[in-house]
């Protein structure tokens, strides 16, 4: 009897996971923001301009950002 109950529970779980159910429609706020090509290219140039000998612990111009960062 417990084996049959376990099989029913596992079957129900598999059905719940595999059968596409009703999904809530995406709201306009959930839209994916388009890629800012100019910003991406500027970041890639910054990385390319770093020398091969650059070590992360040395820091570089623009690496100090975020909350609590000193204003330049």
N, C-alpha and C positions, 0 to 999 in steps of 0.2 A: 504494500500500500504506500509506504513512504517513497518508493522508487517511482511509482506512477505520479504522485504529487510533484516530485522533483522534476520529472520529465515535462509535466504540464507547465510548471513555472519556467523552466528553461525555454520551452517552446514559445510561451507567451513573451518572454524577454526577447527572443530572437525576432519574433514578428514585430514587436514594438520598435526594435532597432532597424530592421530592414525595410519595413513598409513605409513609404513616404506618407507622412501625415500632413495635416493642415498646418502650414507655416504662417506665422504672422507676416503681413505684407511689410516690406521695408519702407521706412519713413524717409522723407527727403533728407532728414538730418543724417541718415546712415550712408549717404552716398560717398563714394570713394573720391577723395580729392585728387585732381589731376596733377601729374608730375610737373614741377616747376623746372623746366629745362635749363633756364639761365642759372638758377641756383645750383642745380646739379652739376653743370659744366664748370661753374666757379669753384665748387668743392673739389672736383676732379683736378682742376688746375692747381689748387692749393696743395693737394697731395702729390702731384707730379713735381711741383717745385721743391719739395723737400729733398734734401740730399740723401744719398744712399747711406751715408754715415750717421744720419739723424737717428737718435735713440729716443724712444718715447719718454723716458724719464728726464730728458733734457728740456722738453717742452718746445713750443714753437708759437709764433705769432697767431693769436686767435684761439689757442687751446684752452684758455681760462674763461669759461662761460658758465652760466647757470646761476641758481640762487646762491647768494653770498659771494659771488665773484667780485673782485675789486673793479671799480670803474677806472678806465684809462683816461 
